[in-house]
Amino acid sequence: MWDSEFTVGLKHLKSYEYLPEECEQMQMICDVYDGLRLRISRVYSSALEETVKSLLQLLGKVNRPYLTAVEEKLLSVLEFEYRER
């Protein structure tokens, strides 16, 4: 979920038997997602305009571990505009 964390018991997880290199790659992807979520959460507020909230929500739902150049610029502008509010 884009704005939540869930705890899952080990008995509910399936092993995919990743190689150590694959585990490192997955950890890197998770770290990138966590960094993106942190950036979005720093800007997000219920007091924002509806379009800004919607844009942040959509950026949080992006199904890849990176932002495109345009998405990155949009988030950077929002971070700049709302950093001290």
C-alpha positions as CSV (number, residue, x, y, z in Angstrom):
1,M,0.0,0.0,0.0
2,W,1.3,3.4,-0.8
3,D,1.0,4.9,2.6
4,S,0.8,2.0,5.1
5,E,2.9,-0.7,6.5
6,F,1.7,-4.3,7.3
7,T,3.1,-7.1,9.4
8,V,3.0,-10.5,7.8
9,G,3.8,-13.7,9.7
10,L,6.6,-15.9,8.3
11,K,4.2,-18.8,7.8
12,H,2.3,-16.7,5.2
13,L,5.4,-16.0,3.2
14,K,6.5,-18.2,0.3
15,S,10.2,-18.6,-0.4
16,Y,11.4,-17.8,-3.9
17,E,14.9,-19.0,-3.1
18,Y,16.6,-15.9,-4.4
19,L,20.3,-15.8,-4.9
20,P,22.3,-13.4,-2.6
21,E,22.7,-11.0,-5.5
22,E,19.0,-11.0,-6.2
23,C,18.3,-10.4,-2.5
24,E,20.7,-7.3,-2.6
25,Q,18.9,-6.0,-5.7
26,M,15.5,-6.4,-4.0
27,Q,16.8,-4.6,-0.9
28,M,18.0,-1.8,-3.0
29,I,14.6,-1.5,-4.7
30,C,12.9,-1.5,-1.3
31,D,15.2,1.2,0.0
32,V,14.4,3.3,-3.1
33,Y,10.7,2.9,-2.5
34,D,11.1,3.8,1.2
35,G,13.0,6.9,0.2
36,L,10.3,7.9,-2.2
37,R,7.6,7.3,0.4
38,L,9.5,9.4,2.9
39,R,9.8,12.3,0.4
40,I,6.1,12.2,-0.4
41,S,5.1,11.9,3.3
42,R,7.2,15.0,4.1
43,V,5.1,17.1,1.7
44,Y,1.7,15.4,2.1
45,S,-0.8,17.2,4.4
46,S,-4.5,17.2,4.6
47,A,-4.3,21.0,4.1
48,L,-2.9,20.8,0.6
49,E,-4.9,21.6,-2.5
50,E,-6.8,18.6,-3.9
51,T,-4.7,18.5,-7.1
52,V,-1.5,18.4,-5.1
53,K,-2.8,15.7,-2.8
54,S,-3.9,13.7,-5.8
55,L,-0.5,14.1,-7.6
56,L,1.4,12.9,-4.4
57,Q,-0.9,9.9,-4.1
58,L,-0.4,9.0,-7.7
59,L,3.4,9.3,-7.4
60,G,3.2,7.1,-4.3
61,K,1.4,4.4,-6.4
62,V,4.0,4.3,-9.2
63,N,4.8,0.6,-9.8
64,R,8.5,1.0,-10.4
65,P,11.5,1.8,-8.2
66,Y,12.2,5.1,-9.8
67,L,10.5,8.3,-11.0
68,T,10.8,9.5,-14.5
69,A,12.5,12.8,-15.1
70,V,9.2,14.7,-15.2
71,E,7.9,12.9,-12.1
72,E,11.1,13.8,-10.3
73,K,10.8,17.4,-11.3
74,L,7.1,17.6,-10.1
75,L,8.0,16.1,-6.8
76,S,11.0,18.4,-6.4
77,V,8.8,21.5,-7.1
78,L,6.3,20.3,-4.5
79,E,9.0,19.7,-2.0
80,F,10.4,23.2,-2.6
81,E,6.9,24.9,-2.5
82,Y,5.7,23.1,0.7
83,R,9.0,22.5,2.6
84,E,8.4,25.1,5.3
85,R,4.6,24.9,5.7
